[in-house]
Amino acid sequence: MATVTLDHLTKEFDSGRILAVDDVSLDVADGEFVTVVGPSGCGKSTTLRMLAGLEQPTSGRIVIDGEDVTDVHARKRDVAMVFQNYALYPHKTVRQNMAFGLRMSTDLSKDERQAKVEETAEMMGIADLLEDKPSELSGGQKQRVALGRAIVREPDVFLFDEPLSNLDAKLRTSMRTEIQRLQEELDITAIYVTHDQEEAMTMGDRLAILDGGELQQTGRPKDVYENPRNEFVGGFVGSPSMNFMDLDVSIASDGDAVTLTGEDFSYTLRGERARRIADSGAQSVRLGVRPENVTVGTGEARENGNEAVVEVVEPIGSDNYLYLDLGSEEFVARVASDVEPSWGDTVTVAFDEAAVHVFDARTGDSLLFEEGEDERDAVAAA
């Protein structure tokens, strides 16, 4: 096991014209499972490749278990990487694929290597495939071989680069569980890259969210979901995505209430949350509300309630998604399956103040963000 530190890591391509990773700092604890998530092109795979030694950083440091490995060759780093395309040697058997890394990086005898391969194959449920070639395997079997090849080396750090992207939905779910079980059983530090925010939320002890090469936020999945640092994080994490509305800010004379207004929409916040918005000086904001925090009813609108017109009702089994015309915006509400308004109905929409997120329309920063322990550590490290 080992700790991992990325210290102001930067990677440029094309003589500096492309900034793929921009001053990223991140600490990964011994035995921790961190998922790095973000949209395509955000720099997550480049970051992982630098950790593996496959790319050289433009600046910054990589420290594994207290040793600066920034300039250490990939084969001399005690890390194992699992790739999206499996990266198996097509002319070698499963046994030979799994043993290859041991032969190249250890002094074990042939008998010792074979014993480790067979033990790992038994653990991965592929012992009966050891004499097969990759062309004879299914996608799930290939991924198990790729995982087994990494595990057999007993590395200090596991690196996963979107390893489940090529699998169907059902197999992806079962392999997700398998990877979590193995990581907990082996207690090895793991960094897992994915573009799938649901995968990131369910697998990691902690999330690291990238956008445009910059680290946006780190924290436990639940904390990031409930307390996004900025509009990008709020919109990227969660499915269906957070609803947003462009609103103007009106401040009461005593500063103890703030009313956010838009076309045929009004919402008032009071107390500490209102004071924080007032103190920010923002005149225009983006209101954010998650679909599951939207309450839909009929009859006269209650305080802070607004009328909306039902555009689409989408049943998904246990819940219904309601697509609403709220003011000038499309709003999505996730409601119980027995809430079934008809197309064109007028309903009342409300949400509790505690569920409301408010972002500065100019910067995208949350005006109600509560800095947690992970965020304080990140600021201190920087």
Secondary structure, DSSP 8 states (H G I E B T S, - for coil): ---EEEEEEEEEETTTTEEEEEEEEEEE-TT-EEEEE-STTSSHHHHHHHHHTSS--SEEEEEETTEE-TTS-GGGS-EEEE-TT----TTS-HHHHHHHHHHHH----HHHHHHHHHHHHHHHT-GGGTT--GGGS-HHHHHHHHHHHHHTT--SEEEEESTTTTS-HHHHHHHHHHHHHHHHHHT-EEEEEES-HHHHHHH-SEEEEEETTEEEEEE-HHHHHHS-SBHHHHHHSSSS--EEEEEEEEE-TTSSEEEEEETTEEEEEEHHHHHHHHHHT-SEEEEEE-GGG-EEE-SS--TT-EEEEEEEEEE-SSEEEEEEEETTEEEEEEEETT----TT-EEEEE--GGG-EEEETTT-BBSS----HHHHHHHHH-
